[in-house]
Amino acid sequence: MRTAPGALPLIGHALPLRRDPLGFLASLPAHGDLVEVRLGPRPAYLVCHPELVQRVLSDARTFDKGGPLFEKVRPLLGNGLGTSGWHDHRRQRRLMQPVFGRERVGTYAADMVHGITAVTDAWQPGRVVDVSAAMQSVTARVTARTLFSTSIGDQDVSDIQHCLVVLFSGVYRRMTAPLGLWEKLPTPGNRRFRAAHDRLRGLIHRIVRAHRRAAGGHDDLLTALATAHGDGADGSLSDRELCDQVMTLLVAGTEPTGHALAWAVHLVATHPEVEARLHAETDRVLSGRRSPEVTDLARLEYTGRVFTEVLRLYPPGWMFTRTTTSETELAGRSLPRGADVLYSPYALHRDPRLFPAPGTFDPDRWSPDRARLVPRGAFIPFGAGNRKCIGEHFGTVEALLALSTLCARWRLRPVPGAEVRPRPETTLGTGPLSMLALPRARG
């Protein structure tokens, strides 16, 4: 095992992780299957081979949630499904899994289509729109409506979206601060972060209490979670656990899918041959309808390939951390209890040993004959193992419905001179994405 070059005393690799984290991470597989990096003075180990990544993700008991990322995220989300330790996660997952079954997710398709049309119907033909902000608005609306049904008003949805924007940017600053001092300073940004956190928590508590009083009177995710029961010691979720899960679902359901959709719109608009095939498929499957239904998804085959390739190039979750719960061995290296282990879907998806021409946007690499050639464990936008993202199907259905709805109604064009560069913060975004919105005359 080698140590990554460029470490400085005390702060380690904090500078390359702050200045060019994607380039830094993508360069590390060339140094070996397991590479030591320094997060401040603290050593961590980046896993660069898909088989090793699969071992880490399939053994959640040894490689538990933890490390510098989750130390910063856990105070925000509480002990929810995304941040809880191995033992708590088993119980939470058993309780929540039925809520995200395929049949139940299908019942939210109408809310998903309504979310995208509510935002895009306000666009003015020939005007410039910020697609990134629009897609965040779409996913915030969809997540809030499917979680809370009719018990949430438009003002609450706007409040949730505003709070999440503040929280997402603040978490990444905390994650990359080498000595953990930045978040303790009384800066305006830190005050905004704390205010947004308190405001969002208060809103969630209010809605959870109202749902409890309604005694299952809503057909939404929150009611399903509140009434979920396990066997034996699993019981049901307490009010505090329910609030933590709602916080987790709001965060996980908004920014990652919103960023993936923004990247999809950008990549399609800058690849005319992909756009032409995507529009042709949309026109054929929808047959004159302006919006898709969940039953259309099986026939939107090329749309699915496009979105899969978007997730390969720009996985919203670009880096994750784990912590060893006991002494273990990895790639021939003995790791002590409490060691930080990192893995990066971005670095894995860009490895030329795993994906030919990794920087090329090529949806056809996911055609059935070519997809079989992708090594096991090389493509992990939703993780793997028993901690694989519980909302994978929900997010994918939402994204495909949104993308096909956009293709049926609009043709989006990049604004000349506008530069789009990845913004690796808590998730991998585009930054402001100004595009010209032109109504589509379908063939």
For each residue, the residues with C-beta under 8 A, 3 or more apart:
1: 32 34 35 36 45 331 332 333
2: 31 32 35 36
3: 7 35 36 37 38
4: 7 13 24 28 31 35 36 37 38 46
5:
6: 13 15 16 24
7: 3 4 12 13 37 38
8: 11 12 13 14 15
9:
10: 40 41 178 179
11: 8 14 15 40 178 179
12: 7 8 37 38 39 40 41 42 178
13: 4 6 7 8 16 17 24 37 38 39
14: 8 11 17 18 39 40 176 178
15: 6 8 11 18 19
16: 6 13 19 20 21 23 24
17: 13 14 21 24 37 39 176
18: 14 15 21 176
19: 15 16
20: 16 23 24
21: 16 17 18 24 25 176 318 319 424
22: 25 26 318 346 422 424 428
23: 16 20 26 27
24: 4 6 13 16 17 20 21 27 28
25: 21 22 28 46 318 319 344 346 347
26: 22 23 29 344 346 347 350 351
27: 23 24 30 31
28: 4 24 25 31 35 37 46 48 347
29: 26 32 33 35 48 49 347 348 351 353
30: 27
31: 2 4 27 28 35 48
32: 1 2 29 35 48 331
33: 29 47 48 49 52 331
34: 1 45 46 47 48 49 52 330 331 333
35: 1 2 3 4 28 29 31 32 45 46 48
36: 1 2 3 4 43 44 45 46
37: 3 4 7 12 13 17 28 43 44 45 46 342
38: 3 4 7 12 13 41 42 43 44
39: 12 13 14 17 42 43 44 68 178 340
40: 10 11 12 14 178 179 180
41: 10 12 38
42: 12 38 39 68 340
43: 36 37 38 39 339 340
44: 36 37 38 39 67 68 321 339 340 341 342
45: 1 34 35 36 37 330 333 335 339 340 341 342
46: 4 25 28 34 35 36 37 342 343 344 347
47: 33 34 52 53 56 330 331 341 342 343
48: 28 29 31 32 33 34 35 52 347 348 351
49: 29 33 34 52 53 331
50: 53 54 348 354 375 376 377 378 380
51: 54 55 376 377
52: 33 34 47 48 49 55 56 330 331
53: 47 49 50 56 57 343 348 377 380 384
54: 50 51 57 58 376 377 384 385
55: 51 52 58 59 330
56: 47 52 53 59 63 322 330 341 343
57: 53 54 60 63 343 380 383 384 385 387 388
58: 54 55 384 385
59: 55 56 62 63 385
60: 57 63 64 65 86 89 385 386 387
61: 64 86 325
62: 59 324 325 326 328
63: 56 57 59 60 322 323 324 325 328 341
64: 60 61 85 86 322 323 324 325
65: 60 70 82 83 84 85 86 89 322 323 387
66: 70 71 85 321 322 323 340
67: 44 70 71 321 322 323 340 341 342
68: 39 42 44 71 72 175 321 340
69: 72 73 175 319 320 321
70: 65 66 67 73 74 83 321
71: 66 67 68 74
72: 68 69 75 76 171 174 175 183
73: 69 70 76 77 82 83 171 175 426
74: 70 71 77 78 79 83
75: 72 78
76: 72 73 167 171 197 247 251
77: 73 74 80 82 83 244 247 248 251
78: 74 75 83 240 243 244 247 248
79: 74 83 84 88 241 244
80: 77 83 84 92 244 245 247 248 249
81: 84 89 92 93 96 245 248 390
82: 65 73 77 248 251 252
83: 65 70 73 74 77 78 79 80 248
84: 65 79 80 81 88 89 92
85: 64 65 66 88 89
86: 60 61 64 65 89 90 325
87: 90 91
88: 79 84 85 91 92
89: 60 65 81 84 85 86 92 93 386 387
90: 86 87 93 94 386
91: 87 88 94 95 230 233 234
92: 80 81 84 88 89 95 96 237 241 245
93: 81 89 90 96 97 386 390
94: 90 91 97 230 234
95: 91 92 225 228 229 230 234 236 237
96: 81 92 93 99 100 225 228 245 390
97: 93 94 100 101 390
98: 101 104 224 228
99: 96 104 221 224 225 228
100: 96 97 104 105 390 391 393 394
101: 97 98 104 105
102: 105 106 393
103: 106 107
104: 98 99 100 101 107 108 224
105: 100 101 102 108 393 394 397
106: 102 103 109 294 397
107: 103 104 219
108: 104 105 111 112 142 146 394 397
109: 106 112 113 293 294 397 401
110: 113 114
111: 108 114 115 142 145 146
112: 108 109 115 116 142 146 397 398 401 402
113: 109 110 116 117 291 292 293 401 405
114: 110 111 117 118 145
115: 111 112 118 119 138 139 141 142 145 398 402
116: 112 113 119 120 138 142 401 402 405 406
117: 113 114 120 121 291 405
118: 114 115 121 122 141
119: 115 116 122 134 137 138 141
120: 116 117 123 134 405 406 409 410 437
121: 117 118
122: 118 119
123: 120 127 129 134 410 437
124: 127 437
125: 437 438 439
126: 436 437 438
127: 123 124 436 437
128: 415 434 435 436 437
129: 123 134 434 435 437
130: 133 134 432 433 434
131: 134 135 262 265 266 412 430 433 434 435
132: 135 136 258 259 262 429 430 431 432 433
133: 130 136 137 432
134: 119 120 123 129 130 131 137 138
135: 131 132 138 139 258 259 261 262 265 402
136: 132 133 139 140 161 164 165 254 255 258 259 262
137: 119 133 134 140 141 161 258
138: 115 116 119 134 135 141 142 258 261 402
139: 115 135 136 142 143 253 254 255 257 258 261 398
140: 136 137 143 144 157 160 161 164 254 258
141: 115 118 119 137 138 144 145 157
142: 108 111 112 115 116 138 139 145 146 253 398
143: 139 140 146 147 249 250 253 254
144: 140 141 147 148 152 156 157 160 250
145: 111 114 115 141 142 148 149 152 157 220
146: 108 111 112 142 143 149 220 221
147: 143 144 152 220 221 222 246 249 250 253
148: 144 145 151 152 156 207 211 218 220 222
149: 145 146 152 218 219 220 222 223
150: 218
151: 148 207 210 211 214 218 220
152: 144 145 147 148 149 156 157 207
153: 156 157
154: 157 158
155: 158 159
156: 144 148 152 153 159 160 203 207
157: 140 141 144 145 152 153 154 160 161
158: 154 155 161 162
159: 155 156 162 163 199 200 203
160: 140 144 156 157 163 164 200 203 250
161: 136 137 140 157 158 164 165 254
162: 158 159 165 166 196
163: 159 160 166 167 196 197 199 200 203
164: 136 140 160 161 167 168 196 200 250 251 254 255
165: 136 161 162 168 169
166: 162 163 169 170 192 193 195 196
167: 76 163 164 170 171 193 196 197 200 251
168: 164 165 171 172 251 255 425 426 427
169: 165 166 172 173 425 426
170: 166 167 173 174 183 189 190 192 193 196
171: 72 73 76 167 168 174 175 425 426
172: 168 169 175 176 424 425 426
173: 169 170 176 177 182 183 189
174: 72 170 171 177 180 182 183
175: 68 69 72 73 171 172 426
176: 14 17 18 21 172 173
177: 173 174 180 181 182 183
178: 10 11 12 14 39 40
179: 10 11 40
180: 40 174 177 183 184
181: 177 184 185
182: 173 174 177 185 190
183: 72 170 173 174 177 180 190 193
184: 180 181 190
185: 181 182 190
186: 190 191
187: 190 191
188: 191 192
189: 170 173 192 193
190: 170 182 183 184 185 186 187 193 194
191: 186 187 188 194 195
192: 166 170 188 189 195 196
193: 166 167 170 183 189 190 196 197
194: 190 191 197 198
195: 166 191 192 198 199
196: 162 163 164 166 167 170 192 193 199 200
197: 76 163 167 193 194 200 201
198: 194 195 201 202
199: 159 163 195 196 202 203
200: 159 160 163 164 167 196 197 203 204 247 250
201: 197 198 204 205 243 247
202: 198 199 205 206
203: 156 159 160 163 199 200 206 207
204: 200 201 207 208 243 246 247 250
205: 201 202 208 209 243
206: 202 203 209 210
207: 148 151 152 156 203 204 210 211 222 246
208: 204 205 211 212 222 226 239 242 243 246
209: 205 206 212 213 239
210: 151 206 207 213 214
211: 148 151 207 208 214 218 222 223 226
212: 208 209 215 226 239
213: 209 210
214: 151 210 211 217 218 223
215: 212
216: 223 226 227
217: 214 223
218: 148 149 150 151 211 214 222 223
219: 107 149 223
220: 145 146 147 148 149 151 223 224
221: 99 146 147 224 225 249
222: 147 148 149 207 208 211 218 225 226 242 246
223: 149 211 214 216 217 218 219 220 226 227
224: 98 99 104 220 221 227 228
225: 95 96 99 221 222 228 237 242 245 246
226: 208 211 212 216 222 223 236 237 242
227: 216 223 224 236
228: 95 96 98 99 224 225 236 237
229: 95 234 235 236
230: 91 94 95 233 234 235 236
231: 234
232:
233: 91 230
234: 91 94 95 229 230 231
235: 229 230
236: 95 226 227 228 229 230
237: 92 95 225 226 228 241 242 245
238: 241 242
239: 208 209 212 242 243
240: 78 243 244
241: 79 92 237 238 244 245
242: 208 222 225 226 237 238 239 245 246
243: 78 201 204 205 208 239 240 246 247
244: 77 78 79 80 240 241 247 248
245: 80 81 92 96 225 237 241 242 248 249
246: 147 204 207 208 222 225 242 243 249 250
247: 76 77 78 80 200 201 204 243 244 250 251
248: 77 78 80 81 82 83 244 245 251 252
249: 80 143 147 221 245 246 252 253 391
250: 143 144 147 160 164 200 204 246 247 253 254
251: 76 77 82 164 167 168 247 248 254 255
252: 82 248 249 256 389 391
253: 139 142 143 147 249 250 256 257 391 394 395
254: 136 139 140 143 161 164 250 251 257 258
255: 136 139 164 168 251 258 259 316 426 427 429
256: 252 253 259 260 316 317 395 427
257: 139 253 254 260 261 316 395 398 399
258: 132 135 136 137 138 139 140 254 255 261 262
259: 132 135 136 255 256 262 263 314 316 427 428 429 430
260: 256 257 263 264 307 310 311 314 316 395 399
261: 135 138 139 257 258 264 265 399 402 403
262: 131 132 135 136 258 259 265 266 429 430 433
263: 259 260 266 267 310 313 314 430
264: 260 261 267 268 306 307 310 399 403
265: 131 135 261 262 268 269 403 406 412 433 435
266: 131 262 263 269 270 414 420 430 433 435
267: 263 264 270 271 274 306 309 310 313 361
268: 264 265 271 274 275 278 306 407 412
269: 265 266 275 412 413 414 435
270: 266 267 414
271: 267 268 274 275 361
272: 275 276
273: 276 277
274: 267 268 271 277 278 306 361 363
275: 268 269 271 272 278 279 411
276: 272 273 279 280
277: 273 274 280 281 302
278: 268 274 275 281 282 302 303 306 403 407
279: 275 276 282 283 407 411 440 442 443
280: 276 277 283 284 443
281: 277 278 284 285 300 301 302 303
282: 278 279 285 286 292 300 303 404 407 408 442
283: 279 280 286 287 408 442 443
284: 280 281 287
285: 281 282 292 296 299 300 404
286: 282 283 289 290 291 292 296 404 408
287: 283 284
288: 442
289: 286 292 408
290: 286 405 408 409
291: 113 117 286 405 408
292: 113 282 285 286 289 296 297 300 400 401 404 405 408
293: 109 113 296
294: 106 109 297 397 401
295: 298
296: 285 286 292 293 299 300 404
297: 292 294 300 304 397 400 401
298: 295 301
299: 285 296
300: 281 282 285 292 296 297 303 304 400 404
301: 281 298 304 305
302: 277 278 281 305 306 363
303: 278 281 282 300 306 307 400 403 404 407
304: 297 300 301 307 308 366 400
305: 301 302 308 309 363 364 366 367
306: 264 267 268 274 278 302 303 309 310 363 403
307: 260 264 303 304 310 311 396 399 400 403
308: 304 305 311 312 363 366
309: 267 305 306 312 313 361 362 363 365 366
310: 260 263 264 267 306 307 313 314
311: 260 307 308 314 315 316 379 381
312: 308 309 315 349 355 365 379 381
313: 263 267 309 310 349 350 359 361
314: 259 260 263 310 311 346 422 428
315: 311 312 318 345 346 349 380 381 428
316: 255 256 257 259 260 311 381 427 428
317: 256 320 345 381 383 427 428
318: 21 22 25 315 344 345 346 424 427 428
319: 21 25 69 342 343 344 345 346 424
320: 69 317 342 343 344 345 383
321: 44 66 67 68 69 70 340 341 342
322: 56 63 64 65 66 67 340 341 342 343
323: 63 64 65 66 67 338 339 340 341
324: 62 63 64 327 328 335 336 337 338 339 341
325: 61 62 63 64 86 337
326: 62 337
327: 324 334 335 336 337
328: 62 63 324 334 335
329: 332 333 334 335
330: 34 45 47 52 55 56 333 335 341
331: 1 32 33 34 47 49 52
332: 1 329
333: 1 34 45 329 330
334: 327 328 329
335: 45 324 327 328 329 330 339 341
336: 324 327 339
337: 324 325 326 327
338: 323 324
339: 43 44 45 323 324 335 336
340: 39 42 43 44 45 66 67 68 321 322 323
341: 44 45 47 56 63 67 321 322 323 324 330 335
342: 37 44 45 46 47 67 319 320 321 322
343: 46 47 53 56 57 319 320 322 348
344: 25 26 46 318 319 320 347 348
345: 315 317 318 319 320 348 349 380 381
346: 22 25 26 314 315 318 319 349 350 424 428
347: 25 26 28 29 46 48 344 350 351
348: 29 48 50 53 343 344 345 351 354 378 379 380
349: 312 313 315 345 346 354 355 358 378 379 381
350: 26 313 346 347 355 358 359
351: 26 29 48 347 348 354 355 358 378
352: 355 356 357 358
353: 29
354: 50 348 349 351 358 374 375 378
355: 312 349 350 351 352 358 365 374 378
356: 352 365
357: 352 360 362
358: 349 350 351 352 354 355
359: 313 350
360: 357
361: 267 271 274 309 313
362: 309 357 365
363: 274 302 305 306 308 309 366
364: 305 367 370
365: 309 312 355 356 362 370 371 374
366: 304 305 308 309 363 370 371
367: 305 364 370 371
368: 371 372
369: 372
370: 364 365 366 367 373 374
371: 365 366 367 368 374
372: 368 369
373: 370
374: 354 355 365 370 371 378 379
375: 50 354 378
376: 50 51 54
377: 50 51 53 54 380 384
378: 50 348 349 351 354 355 374 375
379: 311 312 348 349 374
380: 50 53 57 315 345 348 377 383 384
381: 311 312 315 316 317 345 349
382: 388 389 392
383: 57 317 320 380 387 388 389
384: 53 54 57 58 377 380 388
385: 54 57 58 59 60 388
386: 60 89 90 93
387: 57 60 65 89 383
388: 57 382 383 384 385 392
389: 252 382 383 392 395
390: 81 93 96 97 100
391: 100 249 252 253 394 395
392: 382 388 389 395 396
393: 100 102 105 396 397
394: 100 105 108 253 391 397 398
395: 253 256 257 260 389 391 392 398 399
396: 307 392 393 399 400
397: 105 106 108 109 112 294 297 393 394 400 401
398: 112 115 139 142 257 394 395 401 402
399: 257 260 261 264 307 395 396 402 403
400: 292 297 300 303 304 307 396 397 403 404
401: 109 112 113 116 292 294 297 397 398 404 405
402: 112 115 116 135 138 261 398 399 405 406
403: 261 264 265 278 303 306 307 399 400 406 407
404: 282 285 286 292 296 300 303 400 401 407 408
405: 113 116 117 120 290 291 292 401 402 408 409
406: 116 120 265 402 403 409 410 412
407: 268 278 279 282 303 403 404 410 440
408: 282 283 286 289 290 291 292 404 405 440 442
409: 120 290 405 406 439 440
410: 120 123 406 407 437 438 439 440
411: 275 279 438 439 440
412: 131 265 268 269 406 435 436 437 438
413: 269 435 436 438
414: 266 269 270 418 420 434 435 436
415: 128 418 434 435 436
416:
417:
418: 414 415 433 434
419:
420: 266 414 430 431 433
421: 430 431
422: 22 314 428 429 430
423: 428 429 430 431
424: 21 22 172 318 319 346 428
425: 168 169 171 172 428 429
426: 73 168 169 171 172 175 255
427: 168 255 256 259 316 317 318
428: 22 259 314 315 316 317 318 346 422 423 424 425
429: 132 255 259 262 422 423 425
430: 131 132 259 262 263 266 420 421 422 423 433
431: 132 420 421 423
432: 130 132 133
433: 130 131 132 262 265 266 418 420 430
434: 128 129 130 131 414 415 418
435: 128 129 131 265 266 269 412 413 414 415
436: 126 127 128 412 413 414 415
437: 120 123 124 125 126 127 128 129 410 412
438: 125 126 410 411 412 413
439: 125 409 410 411
440: 279 407 408 409 410 411
441:
442: 279 282 283 288 408
443: 279 280 283
